[in-house]
C-alpha cells in the first residue's frame, strides 16, 4: 500500500508514546521520531540541590540550562571541516542540475554542513553572519562562524544565501519553516513569503 513499516513496533519508543497518551503512536513516530538519535540515559550527572532562595524565585536558571549554551562553546569551526566536505559530496551525488531542478533538489536536501549566510534580515545584527549549519530546527538554523562563534538564526525574519556547487542561491527563511527534519518538505504551504 506504499506506506513504510514502523521499525521495531514492540520497541521502547512506542511504549513510551502509549504511556503518555499519544493516540496515533505509529503516525507520531513516523512524523517526529523516525531517523533521529534518541538517548534514553542521562547525559549529565544530577544537578545539586537548588538553594532555597533560587527555588522561591521560580526556577533559578532553568532557561539557561534548557538552551544548553555551554554545550556549543566547546566546538570550533575547523571541527566541522569534514561535515562541509561531506555536504559538498552529498550535493554532487544528488546531481541537482540547473535552474528549477537545482531549486527543487535543494528544497528536499539536508542543509547540515552547508555554508549559510544572511543577506537580509529584520534584525540588522544578523546581516552578514556566515557559517556552517550545525543544527536545523523548525524555526532556526544554528551555525558556527569562522571565528568559532555559534549563532542561532531565525528563519522567519531572514533571507539566506547558500552556495551549491559554485552557485549562490537565496533561501527565503519563512518558506523554510515548514520543512520536516532531514530536509523533507513539510505538510503545510507557507503562508508568509516576505519579511515585512
C-alpha positions as CSV (number, residue, x, y, z in Angstrom):
1,X,0.0,0.0,0.0
2,X,3.0,2.3,-0.2
3,X,3.5,3.1,3.5
4,X,6.7,2.4,5.3
5,X,6.5,-0.2,8.0
6,X,7.2,1.1,11.6
7,X,10.6,-0.1,12.8
8,X,10.5,-2.2,15.9
9,X,6.8,-2.0,16.7
10,X,7.4,-3.5,20.2
11,X,10.3,-1.1,20.9
12,X,10.5,1.2,23.9
13,X,9.6,4.4,22.0
14,X,6.2,3.2,21.0
15,X,5.6,2.0,24.6
16,X,6.5,5.5,25.9
17,X,4.2,7.1,23.4
18,X,1.3,4.9,24.6
19,X,2.2,5.7,28.2
20,X,2.0,9.4,27.6
21,X,-1.4,9.1,25.8
22,X,-0.4,9.6,22.2
23,X,-3.3,8.2,20.3
24,X,-1.6,7.6,16.9
25,X,1.7,6.4,18.1
26,X,2.9,5.0,14.8
27,X,2.0,8.2,12.9
28,X,3.6,10.3,15.6
29,X,6.7,8.0,15.4
30,X,6.9,8.4,11.6
31,X,6.4,12.1,11.6
32,X,8.6,13.2,14.5
33,X,10.9,10.5,15.8
34,X,11.9,8.2,12.9
35,X,15.6,8.6,11.9
36,X,16.6,10.6,15.0
37,X,19.2,9.5,17.5
38,X,17.4,9.1,20.9
39,X,19.3,8.8,24.1
40,X,17.5,7.3,27.0
41,X,20.2,7.5,29.6
42,X,21.1,10.7,31.5
43,X,23.9,12.7,29.8
44,X,24.7,14.8,32.8
45,X,25.1,13.9,36.5
46,X,22.2,15.0,38.5
47,X,22.2,18.7,39.5
48,X,23.0,19.6,43.1
49,X,20.0,20.6,45.3
50,X,18.7,24.1,44.5
51,X,19.3,26.7,47.1
52,X,16.1,27.8,48.9
53,X,16.4,31.4,47.5
54,X,16.6,30.1,43.9
55,X,13.6,27.9,44.5
56,X,11.5,30.8,45.7
57,X,12.3,32.9,42.6
58,X,10.8,30.2,40.5
59,X,13.4,28.3,38.5
60,X,16.9,29.5,39.2
61,X,18.5,29.2,35.8
62,X,16.2,26.6,34.1
63,X,16.2,28.7,30.9
64,X,19.9,28.8,30.5
65,X,20.1,25.0,31.1
66,X,17.4,24.4,28.6
67,X,19.2,26.4,25.9
68,X,22.4,24.4,26.5
69,X,24.7,27.3,25.6
70,X,27.7,25.6,27.3
71,X,27.3,22.6,25.1
72,X,28.1,24.6,22.0
73,X,31.1,26.6,23.4
74,X,33.4,23.6,23.0
75,X,33.1,23.4,19.2
76,X,35.5,25.0,16.7
77,X,34.8,25.9,13.1
78,X,37.6,23.6,12.0
79,X,36.0,20.7,13.7
80,X,33.2,20.8,11.0
81,X,35.6,20.7,8.0
82,X,34.7,17.0,7.3
83,X,31.0,17.9,7.6
84,X,31.4,20.6,5.0
85,X,33.2,18.2,2.7
86,X,30.5,15.6,3.2
87,X,27.8,18.1,2.3
88,X,29.6,19.1,-0.9
89,X,29.9,15.4,-1.8
90,X,26.2,14.9,-0.9
91,X,25.1,17.7,-3.3
92,X,27.3,16.4,-6.1
93,X,25.8,12.9,-5.6
94,X,22.3,14.4,-5.8
95,X,23.2,15.8,-9.2
96,X,20.9,18.8,-8.9
97,X,21.3,20.1,-12.5
98,X,20.4,23.7,-13.3
99,X,17.6,26.2,-12.7
100,X,14.4,24.9,-11.3
101,X,15.8,21.4,-10.9
102,X,18.5,22.7,-8.7
103,X,16.0,24.6,-6.6
104,X,13.8,21.5,-6.2
105,X,16.7,19.4,-5.2
106,X,17.8,22.0,-2.6
107,X,14.3,22.2,-1.2
108,X,14.5,18.5,-0.3
109,X,18.1,18.4,0.8
110,X,19.6,18.3,4.2
111,X,21.5,21.5,4.9
112,X,23.7,20.3,7.8
113,X,27.3,21.1,6.7
114,X,26.3,23.7,4.1
115,X,27.8,27.2,4.3
116,X,24.9,29.6,5.0
117,X,25.0,33.3,5.1
118,X,22.4,36.0,6.0
119,X,21.9,38.6,3.2
120,X,18.8,40.3,4.6
121,X,17.1,40.3,7.9
122,X,14.7,42.3,10.1
123,X,17.4,42.3,12.8
124,X,20.4,44.2,11.2
125,X,22.7,42.3,13.6
126,X,22.1,39.1,11.7
127,X,23.1,40.5,8.3
128,X,26.5,39.3,7.2
129,X,26.6,36.3,9.5
130,X,28.0,33.3,7.7
131,X,29.0,29.9,8.8
132,X,28.4,26.1,8.7
133,X,25.0,24.8,9.5
134,X,25.3,22.5,12.5
135,X,21.6,22.3,13.5
136,X,18.3,23.0,11.9
137,X,15.0,23.2,13.8
138,X,11.6,24.2,12.5
139,X,12.2,27.9,13.2
140,X,16.0,28.3,13.3
141,X,19.4,27.4,11.8
142,X,22.3,27.1,14.2
143,X,25.6,28.0,12.5
144,X,29.3,28.1,13.6
145,X,31.3,31.0,12.2
146,X,34.9,31.2,11.1
147,X,35.6,33.0,14.4
148,X,34.2,29.9,16.3
149,X,31.1,31.7,17.4
150,X,27.8,29.7,17.5
151,X,24.9,31.7,16.3
152,X,21.1,31.0,16.1
153,X,19.5,32.5,13.0
154,X,15.7,32.8,12.9
155,X,14.1,31.5,9.7
156,X,11.0,33.7,9.9
157,X,12.9,37.0,9.6
158,X,15.9,36.3,7.3
159,X,16.9,35.8,3.7
160,X,19.8,33.3,3.5
161,X,22.3,32.5,0.8
162,X,23.8,29.1,0.4
163,X,26.5,28.0,-2.1
164,X,25.7,24.9,-4.1
165,X,28.3,23.6,-6.5
166,X,29.7,27.1,-7.1
167,X,26.3,28.7,-7.5
168,X,24.9,31.2,-4.9
169,X,21.2,30.5,-4.1
170,X,18.9,32.6,-1.9
171,X,16.6,30.9,0.5
172,X,13.6,32.9,1.9
173,X,13.5,31.9,5.5
174,X,9.7,31.9,6.1
175,X,9.3,29.4,3.3
176,X,11.8,27.1,5.0
177,X,10.0,27.0,8.4
178,X,7.7,24.2,7.2
179,X,10.3,21.5,6.4
180,X,10.4,18.2,8.3
181,X,13.7,17.1,9.8
182,X,16.1,15.8,7.3
183,X,15.1,18.2,4.6
184,X,11.8,16.7,3.6
185,X,9.2,19.3,2.6
186,X,6.6,19.8,5.3
187,X,2.9,19.3,5.0
188,X,1.9,22.9,5.1
189,X,2.1,25.5,2.4
190,X,3.9,28.6,3.7
191,X,1.6,31.5,4.4
192,X,4.3,34.1,4.6
193,X,6.6,34.7,1.6
194,X,8.1,38.1,2.6
195,X,9.9,39.5,5.6
196,X,7.6,42.5,6.0
